[in-house]
Amino acid sequence: MSSGFDRPYAGTWAVVPVKPFGQAKSRLAKTLSATARMELAESLMRHTLQVLRTCSELANVVVVSQDDRVLEIASELGAVALRERSQSNLNRAIMQALGYITSVGGKAGLVLPSDLPNLHQTDVAELLNCMDHTGSGIVICPDRHEQGTNALLLSPPDLLNVAYGPQSFEAHVRAANALGIDAHVVRAPGIVLDLDTPDDWKLWHAQQPLFERRSVRRYSNALISRTAIERLVAAATWAPSAHNRQPWRFVVVTKESSKLELAQAMGDRLRSDRMTDGDDSAVIEADVARSHARISGAPAVIVACMSTADMDHYLDDRRARVEETMATQSVAMAVQNLLLAAYSEGLGACWMCAPLFCPDVVSQVLRLPSDWQPQALVTLGVPANDGKPANRKSIQMLTRWI
Ligand SMILES: Cc1cc2nc3c(=O)[nH]c(=O)nc-3n(C[C@H](O)[C@H](O)[C@H](O)COP(=O)(O)O)c2cc1C
């Protein structure tokens, strides 16, 4: 068996048990056709293995299955493909894979199902970080109902007999306790949702744009219809806003000559600012060219502006500043709606902060009313790529529970 992960055999291995695609997702039978369920099972497995490939903390991945097609895809994606001996007994299949890891010198096993649509490398890192520094222990991530087990990290891999099935979360915690170990419970956001039931399916669809939208900076030449752009702007205007004063304003730029004029004028300001900084002229020119190409090359550009005309007005600076902040926050909410709506329409978009650095230039080129303050420029188009893979800090680092 060979591995495409090119990492040492020691360390933590992921274990992904995969049912034959034809038997997977039976609880979605009322929602999806048999073919759609098979395609879903395959695409989820591919997603899982692709995410695991990006986890530098993992030594390798083993896929255990009785299905030829599953094993073929596993090998194609660089995982170790282990033929299941047990024929349809999940717990035995997992124990077989954990035994394999032990036999090749792996120090820990992370069991993950192949149907976690929101799985991200950050989630895997979060689980691995929770492992006891002695190198021995159990980390569990339950499903969103706190009943099933969606991730089980065991160090060493054969620490206990896995007990997947109804209420497996509780069963695994109890099994750990019986060994005198406190299981570390982590609720990693990309792991708690597995796609089993029609409710999971609905939730996933509702949340997909939040997790899967990425900034897209390259577009095809395809034009975007005025109606499509109007839908995006309408979505933007349904954002919440302070006192519901809706301080957002939008300039939609699709005319080639206007995009060029804007890109040129903004580039000129960027050049003169960077020359004042004393930067290298070749570097400046490269940056100016990049900015120009980004703005002029997008099929549409939306400049989001803020007007404080309808906000409350205070005589003291402190409260006036608060009101201004609330207007800025409201415009940011609107732009986020716009980005999510673009994603939902299959469009790519990217927020550029450049107008904040040259509001006078933007106002002049676009002939803005005097109270419209440029805040952001959103480039928009049919994506030419998926955008850069993005990372997020763990919610544990960012959250305090009191
Ligand atoms: C206020 C703000 C300003 C940004 N400015 C720029 C920018 O000038 N150029 C750019 O390429 N991306 C810009 N971005 C996009 C971020 O780089 C991007 O959101 C971040 O890297 C996370 O990637 P993701 O959007 O793909 O999840 C900006 C985003 C925000 C919210």
The ligand as an SDF file (V2000), in Angstrom:
LIG
                    3D

 31 33  0  0  0  0  0  0  0  0999 V2000
  -12.5880   45.3790    5.1320 C   0  0  0  0  0  0  0  0  0  0  0  0
  -12.0010   44.4300    4.1170 C   0  0  0  0  0  0  0  0  0  0  0  0
  -11.0490   44.8920    3.2390 C   0  0  0  0  0  0  0  0  0  0  0  0
  -10.4940   44.0420    2.2690 C   0  0  0  0  0  0  0  0  0  0  0  0
   -9.6290   44.5330    1.3490 N   0  0  0  0  0  0  0  0  0  0  0  0
   -9.1370   43.7350    0.3880 C   0  0  0  0  0  0  0  0  0  0  0  0
   -8.2970   44.2730   -0.6300 C   0  0  0  0  0  0  0  0  0  0  0  0
   -8.0430   45.4530   -0.6880 O   0  0  0  0  0  0  0  0  0  0  0  0
   -7.8080   43.4200   -1.5520 N   0  0  0  0  0  0  0  0  0  0  0  0
   -8.0990   42.0760   -1.5370 C   0  0  0  0  0  0  0  0  0  0  0  0
   -7.6260   41.3460   -2.4010 O   0  0  0  0  0  0  0  0  0  0  0  0
   -8.9170   41.5330   -0.6030 N   0  0  0  0  0  0  0  0  0  0  0  0
   -9.4500   42.3450    0.3550 C   0  0  0  0  0  0  0  0  0  0  0  0
  -10.3180   41.8260    1.2900 N   0  0  0  0  0  0  0  0  0  0  0  0
  -10.6600   40.3940    1.2590 C   0  0  0  0  0  0  0  0  0  0  0  0
   -9.8780   39.6320    2.3170 C   0  0  0  0  0  0  0  0  0  0  0  0
   -8.5300   39.5340    1.9570 O   0  0  0  0  0  0  0  0  0  0  0  0
  -10.4980   38.2290    2.4870 C   0  0  0  0  0  0  0  0  0  0  0  0
  -11.8460   38.3680    2.9030 O   0  0  0  0  0  0  0  0  0  0  0  0
   -9.7510   37.4030    3.5030 C   0  0  0  0  0  0  0  0  0  0  0  0
   -8.4410   37.1230    3.0550 O   0  0  0  0  0  0  0  0  0  0  0  0
  -10.4440   36.0690    3.7990 C   0  0  0  0  0  0  0  0  0  0  0  0
  -10.6230   35.3230    2.6190 O   0  0  0  0  0  0  0  0  0  0  0  0
  -12.0640   34.8570    2.1110 P   0  0  0  0  0  0  0  0  0  0  0  0
  -12.8840   36.1000    1.8580 O   0  0  0  0  0  0  0  0  0  0  0  0
  -11.7890   34.1040    0.8490 O   0  0  0  0  0  0  0  0  0  0  0  0
  -12.6740   33.9980    3.1620 O   0  0  0  0  0  0  0  0  0  0  0  0
  -10.8910   42.6710    2.2340 C   0  0  0  0  0  0  0  0  0  0  0  0
  -11.8590   42.2110    3.1300 C   0  0  0  0  0  0  0  0  0  0  0  0
  -12.4320   43.0800    4.0490 C   0  0  0  0  0  0  0  0  0  0  0  0
  -13.5230   42.5850    4.9580 C   0  0  0  0  0  0  0  0  0  0  0  0
  1  2  1  0
  2  3  1  0
  2 30  2  0
  3  4  2  0
  4  5  1  0
  4 28  1  0
  5  6  2  0
  6  7  1  0
  6 13  1  0
  7  8  2  0
  7  9  1  0
  9 10  1  0
 10 11  2  0
 10 12  1  0
 12 13  2  0
 13 14  1  0
 14 15  1  0
 14 28  1  0
 15 16  1  0
 16 17  1  0
 16 18  1  0
 18 19  1  0
 18 20  1  0
 20 21  1  0
 20 22  1  0
 22 23  1  0
 23 24  1  0
 24 25  2  0
 24 26  1  0
 24 27  1  0
 28 29  2  0
 29 30  1  0
 30 31  1  0
M  END
$$$$
